[in-house]
Amino acid sequence: MKCRHLETLGSGWEMRQGVLLMLHLGIATSRKLFLPVAVIAMVMACNMAVLGSPGDREYTNRQYGFVFRYPDVWHRQASTGSSPVIAFGEPHKTGFAASVNVVAVMQAGASASQYARNAASRISQGADARLSDYREDGQGSSGPVEGGDSWLMRFSCYSSDARSRIWFYQLTVVRGHDVIILTGACLESEKDTYLPVFEGIVSSFRLI
């Protein structure tokens, strides 16, 4: 199945249907803070095809040049607002459904770890009133992506939208001026269940 749709870039993103997933709020450099506030219209093309191994589908984004696999029982989810969202999640689940999302911004001047740590700092300082009580789950580490600078973080926040603690498994990748953020999200109480799923998604991520 092939799809083509128009999306835009802004200072953050969210996926509705009653569920807040993630907000990214800029990057830090050694000199000053930059916030990606420009809205850039673009067309993204994607190809989704069943892989040889059962249980997975592949998403390919040729605009930014990346590929990852996700569970084939997950459905593509619609986005709202002016920011780009590529989202796949569990269908027909009551309450907060586990999902994976990708957002891309154009920004130069920071490493993947700098970008990720600055976004985390902004959230912990209350930049989004809907997210509170930020807690890191272990230390960040270099990501597994070849051909780009990548950083992996795990953390949780209380979401006033979901009225629960949400656990995030997030990969940030920098290649040139492109910053690609892949985020898995689930209820913190279910993180042991979904950790292998998110690990599989992140390990399948590659630049093309």
N, C-alpha and C positions, 0 to 999 in steps of 0.2 A: 504494500500500500504506500502511495506517495502522497505527500501533502505539501502545501505551500501557503504561508500566511504572513500577514503584515504585523510587525511588532515594533515597539519603540524602546528606547533606553532612557532611564531616569535615575534619580538619586536613591531609589530603593525599590523593593518589590514585595508583593504579597499575593497569596492565592486564597481566594475566599471559599465559599461553600461552608462558612462557619469556622474556618480553620486558618489561623495565622501560622505561616511557616518560617519566614526568615526575613530579615532586613539587613542590607549591607549599607554602610554609611561612610564610605570613603577610605582613603589610605593615608598613612603617615610617611613622611620622608624625614631625612635628617634636618631639613630646613623648616618646613611648615606643613600644615595640614591642607590637603586638597579634598574637596567634596565633588563627586561627579554629578553635577546638577543639570548639565545640558541634556536636552531631549533630542535624540537622534533617531529619525525614522529609518527603517531598513526592512528588507525582505529576507526572511530566513527560509531555506529549503531543507526539507528533511526526507529521509527514507527510512521506513521501518520494515524490517524483514525478519522472518523467523530464522533463528540460527540453527546450525546443525545440532547443537546440544539442546535437548529438550528443556523447557522451562524458562527460556530466555528469549527476549527480542532485542534487536539492536536499533539504537537511535544514532543517526549520522547528521551532523550539522556542518555543511560545507562553507557556510559564511565565516565561521570562526575556526573550522578545521578540527573537529573532535568527534569521537565516537564513544559510546558506552552501552552496556547491556543492562537490562532491567527485567524483573519477573514478567512473564508473558500474560499472567492473569491480571496485572495492573493495567489500568486504563489511562489514556491521555486525559488530562484535566484542563478545563477551560480557564483562562485567566481574565482578570478584570483590571481596569485602570490603565495607566500610561506606560507601565514598565514591562519589560519582557519576562515571560515565564515559560519555561519548558517543564512541564510537570507530569509525572506519572504517579498514580497512587492506587491503593486498594479500592475496589468498587463495592458498593452496597454494604458498607460498614457503618454501624451506628456509632456516633461520637467521632473522636479524632481518628482519622485513617492515616496509616503510615504512607509516606510518599518520598519521592526524590524529585528535585528541582534543579534547574540550571539557569543562571543569569550571567550575562556577559556585559562588561563595560570596557570602554576605551580609556586607558589612563596610563601614563608613563611615570617612571620615577620611583617605584617601590618594588621591593621583592615580594614574593608570595607571603612570606611570614610577616612582613611589615603590614601588608594589606589586611591579612587575617587578624593580626593582633590589634590593629587600630579599629577595625569593625567591632571586635569584641569589647574593646575599651569604651567605645561609644555606647554600646548597648548597656554595659555595666554602669555607665554614668547616667542612664535614664534617657537616652536620646529618643527612644520610642516608649511612650507611656504605657503601651500595651504589654511590654516585656519588662519583667522585674526579677530581682533575686538571681542574677547571673552567677553561674557556678561552672568553673572549668572541671572537666572530667579527665584528669591526668594532664600531662604536659603535651604540647603540640610536638609534631615531628615532621621531618621531610616526607613529602609524598612520593608515590611510586611512579610518577609520570616521566617518561623519557622524552627529551626534546624540549622541556620547559621547566621552569622553576615552580615547584609545588610544595604546599604545606597542608598538613592534615591536623584538624582540631576536633575535639569532642567537648560538648558543653550542654548545659540545660538552663532554661529560664522558665519562670512562671508566666503563662500567657493568660491575660485577662479575657481574651476572646474565647479560648478553649476552656478556661477555668481549671486548668491543670498544668503541671510541670511538663514541658516538652523537651525532649532530648534530641540534640542535633549532632550529626556526623558530617563534617564539612571539609571538602577538598577545595583549596584555592590554587589556581594555576595561572602563572604569568608567562606569556610568550610575546615578546615585543611590547606593543602598546595594549594588547588585549589581556584583560583579567577575566578568567572564567571561574565561577563559583558554583560548585555542585554540592547540594545540601540534602542529606537524608534527614527525615524528621519522624518521630514517633512519640507516643507517651513515654515518659521516663520509666514508668512501671513496666513497660514492655520492651525496654532496650535490649535485654538479654535475648529476646526472641528475634529482634530485627537486626542486631549487630552483624550476624553472618550475612544477611541480605545486603546491608550497606557496605560491608567489606567487599563482597563480591562485585557490587556496582562500581566501587572506587577502583578496585584492582583491574576492572575491565576498561576503565577510562584510558583513552590514548589520543594523542594528537596525530592529525593526518595532514 
